Structure formats: C-alpha cells, structure tokens
Amino acid sequence: MRGRQVDRHLVMRIVDALLAALLVTFVVTSRWLVDFDLNAADGFYQRVGQKTDNIVIIGIDQKTVDKYGKLSSWLRRGLAKGIDVLNEGADRPAVIGVDGLISGNNPSDVEGDKMLVEACARLGNVVMACAVDPDNAPDVEGDPYAPWNQILPLGLPYAALNSVVDVGHINDVEDMDGITRHDLLYVNTAERGQIKSLSRVLYERYCDYKGVAAKEPPVTIGNGVFYLPFTATSYYTGINFADLLEGKVAAEKYKDKIVIIGICLPGSDDNFATAITRPSFMYGTEVHANAIEAYAKGFFPREAADFPQVFVLFVVAYCAEFCFRVANMRKSVCLWLGLCAAWLALCKIFYASGTILHVTWIPLALSILFVGAIVTNYALARMGMENLLLAMGRFLDANVAADIAHGKESLQVGGETMNVAVLFVDIRGFTSMSEEIGDPQKVVSILNQYLTLTTKCVMDCKGTVDKFIGDCTMAYWKADDYGDEAVLLAVKAAALMVKEGAALNESISRQYKRQVAFGIGVNWGSAVVGKIGSEARMDYTVIGDTVNTAARLEENAPGGHVYVSKVVADMLKDKANFVLAGDIQMKGKAEPMTIFAFRSFKNGKGGQSIG
C-alpha cells in the first residue's frame, strides 16, 4: 500500500511539472513578450565597440540649411561643388556615397543636373542612392520582412547621372517593435535584379581602392535581411556640408577614406531608433556607417531557429519545476541563479560563435517557476501548519501547539508565577457504572460524552482544558488573560456543567439504569504556569498549592455540587450566592478549610443556579 502511495505521489509530481513546463513555455514564447525579449537582447548583445577612423560623415545639418535654404533650391549644384572639393588634388576620398535619392531631371535647374553629372564622372568614385517602394507589397502578419521577399519597383537617379555612377539602395528594415536591428544586403527589383545596399557598395569600392579582397557578405534569411551588430552609437562628428563648400574641412579629414554625405537633421525622416541607441535616434548615414564597419569585421551572427530553443526551454522548465518543488529554499535559490547565469553565459558563447539565442526565455521561465514554487510551497506549508495546529490542539494546549509550530527555540522548560482560576470536575458514580456495564467500548463511549460536555463548557467560558485524568477534567483561566473575571468565568463553566450534565445524565440513566453526576471544585490563587518536565518530555500545565486545593475541593463535592474556596466566594460575593458548606479537613492540609457551595448568580448574571 505504501508503495502505491509513493508511486501515486511521484506521478502527481511528474504531471504537475509537465503542466507547469507547458504553461510557462507557452507564456514565455508568446507574442505578448516579443518586445520584452527583443529589448533584452538589444541590451545584452549590442555593445559599443572600437570603431575605425576610415568612415567620415559630412552632414547636411541645420547650419547648412540655415545658410543655403531649402535643399531643392541648391542641392544638385551643391553636391556637384562638394564632390569637386573632395576630389580636388591628390588628397581625395577612396569613395564618396550620397545618402539621398536624386531622381528625375530638374527642369528648373538643367545646369545643376549637368554639373552633378560632370562632377561624378571625373573620377568615377561616387555611389548614388536608389530605393525600392515596398508600400504595395503584401503584408504578412507577424513577419516584418515579408515585403523584401517580393520583386519591387526601383527608383534610380535620373538617367544621365545613373550612367556615370554606381548605385546602392538605401531602404531600411524595421522589426515589429519599430526598432532597427537588421539591415538589407540587397533588394530584388524588376528593372535590375538584385541591387546591393549603399553600405555594401561603398565597402566593396573601398576594398578595391585599397587593393584588398572584400570579406564575404553575410548569409541572409533568404530575402536580404541580416542581423546588424552595431559598433558605435554615432559616427557623425560635426563635419558639415556648409564648411566643406567653404573650404573649411582639411583634406586629411577624408583622405583615402569612405565619405558619406547625408541628412543630419533632428526630426527628419532619416532618423532611426536602433538596437544600440533607443530610445534615442541614429541618422541613416550612421546606420550605413555601422553596416560598413560590420562588413569590414566580417562578424554576422544569425538568430537560431525557434523550435530547438522551445524544446530546450520546455526540458529546462520541466526539470527546474520538478526540483523547485522538492528542494529547500537555499538549494532552490542556487539552482535558479545558477541556471540563469549558465544560460546567459551560454548565450554569450553562442553569440561569439555567430548564433543568437533568445536571452530571456530561460531566465524568465525559471523566474516564473521559482516564484510560483515559493508561493505554492508557502501556501501548502501554511495549510499544513494550520492542519497540524488543529490536530495538535486536540491533544495539547494551544500555547504548546503554537510553540511546537514555531520551532524548538521556544520549547524551553520553565514557567512563570501568576494568579489563575482552576477547576476540577469528576463524574460521581462512574467507576461502579463502568463495572456493571462491562463492555470497554461502551464505557469509553459514555466517558467521551461526559468529557465532550465538560470541554464544551470550559471553552464556551473562554477557559483552557489542561488535561483529562481518567474521568476527571482539569481546566484553568489565567489572570493575565481575563484579570479577576477569570474567577467568574470558572464558576460560570462549573454551573453550566451541572446544568447540562443533568440532561446528559437522564439520557445515560435511561440506557443503563444508573445515575451519575458532576462533582466540581473551583479555586483561585497563585500558581506556576508553563512548560513543566524535561527537555525530552514536557507538558504545558499549571502546578502549585492552588491547583491541589481545587482538586481537594472537587474530591469533597457531592454529585451536582460546586465547591469553592473562601477566596472565590469573597471575590464573587456581589455576583453570586454561596452557602457555607463547612470546615473540612483536606488531605495535605494542617488546618481545616472553610468551603462554600455555589447556589446561583445574582441579578441573572451567569444565568445558572444550583439547588
């Protein structure tokens, strides 16, 4: 039987762990937490690195606009002049990229169009921007990269310019949360097939200039999209286009370097929230610069497939849940922190080798399971403690039960002296009735009925049942709890026992043709209350002469009577009626003791009377 119980318990733990692992796997991988996972990955993986000095951004910034006015009125002539300034003499850039679409002829400035073509044709080191229009591409819910699977219409520079320059697309790609953490190696066009990005074309042209082989491009996810490991939060150092046109930019600033001319205006359409800068923005020219840096380093990590990670997540969650439920707090904390740290370290190792794992899945799942285990174990412990206290309360005093529940530190032998009201009640005639009945089961049944009655009367009057001694019940009321009212409560309990005992006696008499009754004694005085005994075995009880006297009063009380000491009668003389029962020589007493018998409460107080 025990083996079956153990097996059943083990099966329940396995099922519990499976259900918990399934639930937490569903929650952690749900779309509700995608943004959280992406944000955490940005902070964990994207780190500012050492950038090279071979990329120079010349910004068309606010100073340039303030000086020359709207771009449409001067841009083509300005670009022509700027390119000439850059290419003047031997100290010229390796390649010049223009991060802005110059499309269509300008009928109002034919000369400007011509000047730009001539400037670009002189050395052939200019790469102009082109772009596709993804607006009409079909959207796929949950897939922000869907448009890049399509063949899209291409917007090129005007024909004369297009014939003398290289082109690279400047389209950007954003994830579902609007953050740029990927780039486009190429776009698919109907006019010219795959068009490489401006950053890739600039990088390859720079390698040609330097006479070195370009590193292999990243492997994309099939549509030109690849994860971009950013290097710097900013590449723009304040070199503006107006200063270039005025000859204020020294040639050594851009000699043999990659120059990118682009908009550097806060609030323009060419600002992007990126994985390394958000919530701040980065100029589009700086995104290109980061991409060029990535091409030069040749490090392109790829996101691992979700399915294997989901499987690992489920297995780890299952094992962790199984362990959290059986391990103590210290082991659970160590397991939780250890597994989280191990996963983060594993993410770093995989990232260094080129694979991106979901950084939050395992730690988040473990944290949910850990907290859940703590809450569940605490609730179960509380329920178990309450059940234990309830069960112990049937055998022990509530104080002792509470001490045991709170640990051994409070279970020290000792007591304190205080005033208490002590009550003893015994069943007169019970021994002879037991002998006549003979059947032990019936005797115990009758005894339990009487003891149930005495216990109920004590508890109804706020007392504590100390112990049962055969057919005798001992109870007490501490002055620390009730003051002098403890005496009144004890006498109330005694009167209640006499009254309700009479009704029970009639029932027993009809069954067994025997009469029994309660003899009760009540005393008040000083006694030691506490844990009495030894460290190995103790009892929470009341000891002292006050207790012994209460027991002697009960021994001398006839059935149906309540005997009290003179001190009790004096304390309750305004609340109860007593009659002198006489001076009785009690066992253990040198002198006879004056005893009073309780008769009734005055003015209905207590509600009971005897005789």
C-alpha positions in Angstrom: 0.0 0.0 0.0 2.8 2.4 0.9 4.5 1.7 -2.5 1.3 2.6 -4.3 1.0 5.9 -2.4 4.7 6.7 -3.2 4.1 5.9 -6.9 0.9 8.0 -7.0 2.7 10.9 -5.4 5.6 10.6 -7.9 3.1 10.5 -10.8 1.4 13.6 -9.5 4.7 15.4 -9.3 5.6 14.4 -12.8 2.2 15.6 -14.1 2.5 18.8 -12.2 5.9 19.5 -13.6 4.8 18.7 -17.2 1.8 21.1 -16.9 3.8 23.8 -15.3 6.5 23.5 -18.0 3.9 23.6 -20.8 2.3 26.6 -19.4 5.4 28.6 -18.8 6.8 27.6 -22.3 3.6 29.0 -23.8 3.7 32.2 -21.8 7.4 32.9 -22.4 7.3 32.3 -26.1 4.0 34.1 -26.7 3.7 37.3 -28.8 2.9 39.3 -25.7 6.6 39.1 -24.6 8.2 39.5 -28.0 9.1 43.2 -27.4 10.5 42.3 -24.0 12.7 39.6 -25.4 13.9 41.9 -28.2 14.7 44.7 -25.8 16.6 42.5 -23.5 18.5 41.0 -26.4 19.5 44.5 -27.6 20.9 45.4 -24.2 22.6 42.0 -23.8 24.2 41.6 -27.3 24.6 45.1 -28.7 27.7 46.6 -27.2 29.7 49.7 -28.3 32.9 48.6 -29.8 36.0 50.1 -31.2 35.2 51.9 -34.5 37.7 52.6 -37.2 38.5 56.1 -38.5 38.1 55.3 -42.2 34.5 56.4 -42.4 33.7 60.1 -42.5 30.2 61.6 -42.5 29.6 65.0 -43.9 26.3 66.1 -42.6 23.8 68.4 -44.3 22.8 69.7 -40.9 20.9 72.7 -39.5 23.8 75.1 -40.1 23.9 74.1 -43.8 20.1 74.5 -44.2 20.2 77.9 -42.4 23.0 79.1 -44.7 21.7 77.8 -48.1 18.0 77.4 -47.6 15.7 74.6 -48.9 17.5 71.6 -50.3 15.5 71.7 -53.6 16.9 75.1 -54.4 20.6 74.2 -54.3 21.2 70.5 -53.6 22.3 69.3 -57.0 24.7 72.3 -57.6 25.9 72.0 -54.0 26.6 68.2 -54.4 28.5 68.9 -57.6 30.7 71.5 -55.9 31.1 69.4 -52.8 32.2 66.4 -54.9 34.7 68.6 -56.7 36.1 69.9 -53.5 36.5 66.3 -52.1 38.2 65.1 -55.3 40.4 68.1 -55.8 44.1 67.3 -55.8 45.7 64.0 -54.6 44.2 64.0 -51.1 40.8 62.7 -52.0 38.5 60.1 -50.6 38.6 56.4 -51.5 34.9 56.6 -52.4 32.0 59.0 -51.9 28.5 57.9 -51.0 25.5 60.2 -51.4 22.8 59.1 -48.9 19.8 60.7 -50.6 17.7 59.9 -53.7 18.4 62.2 -56.6 15.7 61.1 -59.0 14.3 62.8 -62.1 15.7 65.7 -64.0 15.1 69.2 -62.6 13.7 71.3 -65.4 14.2 74.5 -63.4 17.9 73.8 -63.0 19.2 72.0 -66.1 22.7 73.4 -65.5 22.7 71.9 -61.9 21.8 68.5 -63.3 24.7 68.8 -65.8 27.2 70.0 -63.1 26.4 67.0 -60.9 26.9 64.5 -63.7 30.2 66.1 -64.7 31.4 66.1 -61.1 30.6 62.4 -60.6 32.1 61.4 -63.9 35.5 63.0 -63.4 36.9 60.3 -61.1 34.1 57.8 -61.0 34.4 57.3 -57.3 30.8 58.4 -56.4 28.0 56.0 -55.4 24.5 57.4 -55.5 21.4 56.2 -53.6 18.5 54.3 -55.1 15.4 52.9 -53.4 12.5 50.4 -53.9 9.0 51.1 -52.9 7.6 48.3 -50.6 4.3 50.0 -49.9 2.3 47.9 -52.4 4.0 44.6 -51.3 1.6 42.3 -49.5 1.9 42.2 -45.7 2.1 39.0 -43.7 1.0 39.3 -40.1 3.9 38.8 -37.7 6.5 39.0 -40.4 8.0 42.5 -40.8 10.4 41.2 -43.5 7.6 39.9 -45.8 7.9 42.9 -48.3 11.5 42.1 -49.0 10.6 38.7 -50.4 8.9 40.5 -53.3 10.3 41.9 -56.6 9.8 45.6 -56.1 9.8 48.7 -58.4 13.1 50.6 -58.3 13.7 54.3 -58.1 17.1 55.3 -59.7 18.9 58.6 -60.2 18.0 60.5 -63.3 19.4 58.8 -66.5 22.4 61.0 -67.1 23.5 60.7 -63.6 22.8 56.9 -63.4 25.0 56.3 -66.3 28.2 57.6 -64.6 27.8 56.3 -61.0 27.4 53.2 -59.1 24.2 52.9 -57.1 23.2 51.2 -53.8 19.8 51.0 -52.2 19.1 52.9 -49.0 16.0 51.1 -47.9 15.8 50.3 -44.2 14.2 47.4 -42.4 12.4 47.6 -39.0 11.3 44.9 -36.7 7.8 44.5 -35.3 8.6 46.9 -32.5 9.8 49.6 -34.9 13.4 49.2 -34.0 16.2 48.8 -36.5 18.4 45.9 -35.6 18.6 44.3 -39.1 19.9 45.6 -42.4 19.2 44.8 -46.1 22.1 43.4 -48.0 20.1 43.6 -51.2 16.7 44.3 -52.6 15.0 42.5 -55.5 14.0 44.7 -58.4 12.2 44.2 -61.7 14.5 46.6 -63.5 18.0 45.5 -62.5 17.6 42.3 -60.4 19.4 42.4 -57.0 20.6 45.8 -56.0 23.2 45.8 -53.2 22.9 48.3 -50.3 24.7 51.6 -50.4 26.8 50.5 -47.4 27.9 47.2 -49.2 28.8 49.0 -52.4 30.8 51.6 -50.5 32.6 48.9 -48.6 33.5 46.9 -51.8 34.6 50.1 -53.6 36.8 50.9 -50.6 38.4 47.5 -50.7 39.1 47.9 -54.4 40.7 51.3 -53.7 42.9 49.7 -51.1 43.7 46.7 -53.2 42.4 44.2 -50.7 39.7 41.5 -51.0 36.3 42.3 -49.6 35.1 39.9 -46.9 32.2 37.7 -47.7 28.8 39.3 -47.2 26.5 37.9 -44.5 24.2 35.0 -45.1 20.7 36.4 -45.1 17.5 34.7 -44.2 16.5 34.5 -47.8 15.3 38.0 -48.5 18.4 40.1 -48.0 17.8 40.6 -44.3 20.6 40.1 -41.8 21.2 40.9 -38.2 23.4 44.0 -37.8 25.8 44.1 -34.9 26.3 47.8 -34.3 29.7 49.2 -33.4 29.0 52.8 -32.4 26.1 55.0 -31.4 27.4 57.8 -33.6 29.7 58.4 -36.5 28.8 62.0 -37.2 31.5 64.2 -35.7 30.1 67.5 -36.8 31.8 68.0 -40.2 29.0 69.7 -42.1 28.4 70.3 -45.8 28.5 74.1 -45.5 32.0 74.0 -44.1 33.1 71.7 -46.9 31.7 74.0 -49.6 33.6 76.9 -48.0 36.9 75.0 -47.9 37.0 74.8 -44.1 37.4 71.0 -44.0 41.0 69.9 -44.1 41.8 67.2 -46.7 43.4 64.9 -44.1 39.9 64.5 -42.6 38.7 62.5 -45.6 41.9 61.4 -47.5 41.7 57.8 -48.6 38.5 57.3 -46.5 34.8 56.5 -47.1 32.9 59.7 -47.2 29.1 59.6 -46.8 27.1 62.8 -47.5 23.7 62.7 -46.0 21.0 64.5 -44.0 21.9 65.0 -40.3 18.8 66.9 -39.2 17.0 66.0 -35.9 13.3 65.3 -36.7 13.9 64.5 -40.3 12.6 61.3 -42.0 16.2 59.9 -41.9 16.3 59.1 -38.2 16.0 55.6 -36.8 15.6 54.0 -33.4 18.2 51.3 -33.3 19.1 48.4 -31.1 22.1 50.3 -29.7 20.6 53.8 -29.3 17.0 53.6 -28.4 15.0 55.4 -27.3 17.4 57.9 -28.9 17.7 58.0 -32.7 20.5 57.5 -35.2 20.9 59.2 -38.5 20.5 57.0 -41.6 24.1 57.8 -42.6 25.3 56.4 -39.3 23.3 53.2 -39.8 25.2 52.9 -43.2 28.5 53.5 -41.3 27.7 50.8 -38.8 26.9 48.4 -41.7 30.2 49.2 -43.4 32.0 48.6 -40.1 30.3 45.2 -39.8 31.3 44.2 -43.4 34.9 45.1 -42.5 34.8 42.9 -39.4 33.0 40.1 -41.1 31.1 39.1 -38.0 27.4 38.4 -38.7 25.6 36.4 -36.0 22.3 34.8 -37.0 19.2 34.1 -35.0 18.9 30.5 -34.1 15.7 28.7 -35.1 12.9 28.9 -32.5 11.9 25.2 -32.4 15.1 23.8 -30.9 15.1 26.7 -28.3 11.5 26.0 -27.4 12.3 22.3 -26.9 15.3 23.2 -24.6 13.1 25.7 -22.8 10.5 23.0 -22.1 13.0 20.5 -20.9 14.8 23.0 -18.6 11.4 24.2 -17.3 10.3 20.7 -16.6 13.5 19.8 -14.7 13.5 23.1 -12.8 9.9 22.8 -11.7 10.4 19.2 -10.5 13.4 20.4 -8.4 11.9 23.6 -7.1 9.1 21.7 -5.5 11.3 19.3 -3.5 14.4 21.4 -2.8 14.7 23.7 0.2 14.9 27.5 -0.2 18.7 27.7 -0.3 19.0 24.9 -2.9 16.2 26.4 -5.0 17.8 29.9 -5.0 21.2 28.4 -6.0 19.5 26.3 -8.7 17.6 29.3 -10.0 20.5 31.7 -10.1 22.9 29.0 -11.4 20.7 28.1 -14.3 20.1 31.7 -15.2 23.8 32.5 -15.1 24.6 29.4 -17.1 22.1 30.3 -19.8 23.4 33.9 -20.1 26.9 32.6 -20.3 25.8 30.1 -23.0 24.2 33.0 -24.9 27.4 34.9 -24.9 29.4 31.8 -26.1 26.9 31.1 -28.9 26.9 34.8 -29.9 30.7 34.9 -30.1 30.4 31.9 -32.4 27.8 33.5 -34.6 24.4 32.3 -33.2 21.8 34.5 -31.4 19.7 32.8 -28.7 16.6 34.1 -27.0 18.3 35.7 -24.0 15.1 36.0 -21.8 13.3 32.7 -22.4 15.2 30.5 -19.9 15.7 33.1 -17.2 12.1 34.3 -17.4 10.7 30.8 -17.3 12.9 29.9 -14.4 11.9 33.1 -12.5 8.2 32.4 -13.0 8.6 28.8 -11.9 10.8 29.8 -8.9 8.3 32.4 -7.7 5.5 30.0 -8.3 7.2 27.3 -6.3 7.8 29.7 -3.4 4.2 30.8 -3.4 2.8 27.3 -3.8 5.1 25.8 -1.2 4.3 28.6 1.2 0.6 28.1 0.7 1.0 24.3 1.2 3.1 24.9 4.3 0.6 27.3 5.8 -2.2 24.8 5.1 -0.1 22.0 6.6 0.7 24.2 9.6 -2.9 25.1 10.2 -3.9 21.4 9.9 -1.1 20.5 12.3 -2.1 23.1 14.8 -5.7 22.0 14.5 -4.8 18.4 15.1 -2.3 19.2 17.9 -4.9 21.4 19.5 -6.9 18.3 20.3 -4.1 16.9 22.3 -2.2 19.9 23.6 -2.8 23.3 25.0 -2.9 26.0 22.2 0.2 27.6 23.6 2.2 24.4 23.4 0.9 23.7 19.9 2.0 27.2 18.8 5.4 26.8 20.4 6.0 23.5 18.6 4.8 25.0 15.3 7.4 27.9 15.7 10.3 25.7 16.4 12.4 24.3 19.2 13.8 27.6 20.3 10.6 28.4 22.1 10.3 24.9 23.7 12.4 25.6 26.8 11.4 24.1 30.2 10.1 26.8 32.6 7.1 28.7 33.7 6.0 31.9 35.4 4.0 32.6 38.5 0.6 34.2 38.1 -2.9 34.1 39.5 -5.2 31.5 38.0 -8.7 30.2 38.5 -8.5 26.4 38.5 -11.4 24.0 38.0 -11.6 20.2 38.6 -14.7 18.2 37.7 -15.2 14.5 38.2 -18.0 12.1 37.4 -19.5 10.7 40.6 -20.5 7.0 40.3 -18.7 6.4 37.0 -16.4 3.7 38.3 -19.3 1.5 39.6 -21.3 2.1 36.4 -18.3 1.0 34.3 -18.0 -2.2 36.3 -21.7 -3.0 35.8 -21.7 -2.2 32.1 -18.5 -4.3 31.5 -18.1 -3.6 27.8 -15.0 -1.3 27.5 -16.2 0.2 24.2 -19.5 1.3 25.8 -17.6 2.7 28.8 -15.3 4.7 26.6 -18.3 6.0 24.6 -20.1 7.2 27.7 -16.9 8.8 29.1 -16.3 10.6 25.8 -19.8 12.1 26.0 -19.1 13.5 29.5 -15.7 14.8 28.6 -17.1 16.4 25.4 -19.6 18.2 27.6 -17.0 19.4 30.1 -14.7 20.5 27.3 -17.5 22.5 25.6 -18.5 24.2 28.9 -14.9 25.2 29.5 -14.3 26.5 26.0 -17.7 28.3 26.0 -16.5 30.2 29.0 -13.1 31.0 27.4 -11.1 28.6 29.6 -8.3 26.2 28.7 -8.7 22.4 29.2 -5.4 21.4 30.8 -5.8 17.6 30.9 -8.1 14.6 31.4 -7.3 12.3 34.3 -9.4 9.3 33.8 -13.0 10.6 34.2 -11.7 13.9 35.7 -11.2 17.2 33.7 -8.8 19.9 34.8 -9.2 23.5 33.4 -7.8 26.9 34.2 -8.3 30.6 33.4 -5.2 32.9 33.6 -5.4 36.3 35.2 -3.1 37.6 32.5 -5.9 37.0 30.0 -9.0 37.9 32.0 -8.0 39.6 35.2 -10.3 39.0 38.2 -13.0 37.9 35.7 -11.2 34.6 35.4 -12.9 33.5 38.7 -16.3 34.4 37.4 -15.7 32.5 34.1 -14.6 29.4 36.0 -17.7 29.4 38.2 -19.9 30.0 35.1 -18.3 27.0 33.5 -19.0 24.9 36.6 -22.6 26.0 36.8 -23.0 25.2 33.1 -21.6 21.7 33.6 -24.0 20.9 36.4 -27.0 22.0 34.3 -26.0 20.3 31.0 -24.7 17.3 32.9 -28.2 16.7 34.4 -29.6 16.5 30.9 -26.9 14.1 29.8 -27.4 12.0 33.0 -31.0 11.5 32.1 -30.1 10.1 28.7 -27.5 7.8 30.2 -29.9 6.7 33.0 -32.5 5.6 30.5 -30.0 3.4 28.7 -28.1 1.9 31.7 -30.3 2.5 34.7 -27.6 4.2 36.5 -27.3 7.8 38.0 -24.1 9.8 37.7 -23.4 13.5 38.4 -20.6 16.0 38.4 -18.6 17.0 41.5 -16.8 20.3 40.9 -14.2 22.3 42.7 -13.0 25.9 41.9 -10.1 27.7 43.5 -8.2 31.0 42.9 -4.7 31.8 43.7 -1.1 31.9 42.7 0.4 29.1 40.6 3.2 28.3 38.2 2.0 28.2 34.6 4.3 27.0 31.8 6.3 24.1 30.4 6.9 21.6 33.1 9.0 18.5 32.7 12.3 17.8 31.0 13.9 18.7 27.6 12.9 15.2 26.5 9.3 15.2 27.7 7.3 18.2 28.9 3.8 19.4 29.4 2.2 22.8 29.5 0.3 22.9 32.7 -0.5 24.6 36.0 1.1 23.5 39.3 1.1 24.7 42.8 -1.0 24.6 46.0 -3.8 26.5 44.3 -4.2 23.5 41.9 -4.0 21.0 44.7 -6.7 22.8 46.7 -9.0 22.9 43.7 -8.6 19.1 43.3 -9.4 18.6 47.0 -12.5 20.8 46.7 -13.6 18.6 43.8 -13.0 15.4 45.8 -15.2 16.6 48.6 -18.0 18.0 46.4 -21.1 15.7 46.2 -22.6 15.0 42.7 -24.3 18.0 41.3 -22.5 20.5 43.6 -19.8 23.1 43.1 -17.4 23.7 46.0 -15.3 26.8 46.0 -12.7 28.2 48.4 -13.4 31.2 50.7 -11.3 33.5 48.4 -13.5 32.6 45.4 -16.7 33.2 47.5 -15.3 36.6 48.7 -14.4 37.7 45.2 -17.8 36.9 43.8 -20.0 37.9 46.7 -21.5 40.7 44.7 -22.2 38.5 41.7 -23.1 35.1 43.1 -24.8 33.4 46.0 -22.9 30.9 48.1 -23.7 28.9 51.2 -21.3 27.7 53.8 -20.5 24.0 53.3 -18.5 23.8 56.5 -14.9 23.4 57.6 -13.4 20.3 56.0 -10.1 18.7 56.8 -8.5 18.2 53.4 -5.7 15.8 52.6 -2.3 17.5 52.9 -3.7 20.5 54.9 -2.7 21.1 58.5 -5.8 23.0 59.4 -9.5 22.5 58.3 -10.5 24.7 55.3 -13.7 26.7 55.1 -15.7 25.7 52.0 -18.6 27.3 50.3 -21.1 25.8 47.8 -22.3 27.8 44.8 -26.1 28.2 44.5 -26.9 30.9 41.9 -25.8 34.1 40.2 -27.3 37.4 41.4 -29.5 39.5 39.1 -29.3 36.8 36.4 -25.6 37.1 36.0 -24.2 33.8 34.7 -27.7 32.5 34.1 -27.3 29.3 36.1 -28.3 28.3 39.6 -27.9 25.1 41.6 -30.2 23.7 44.3 
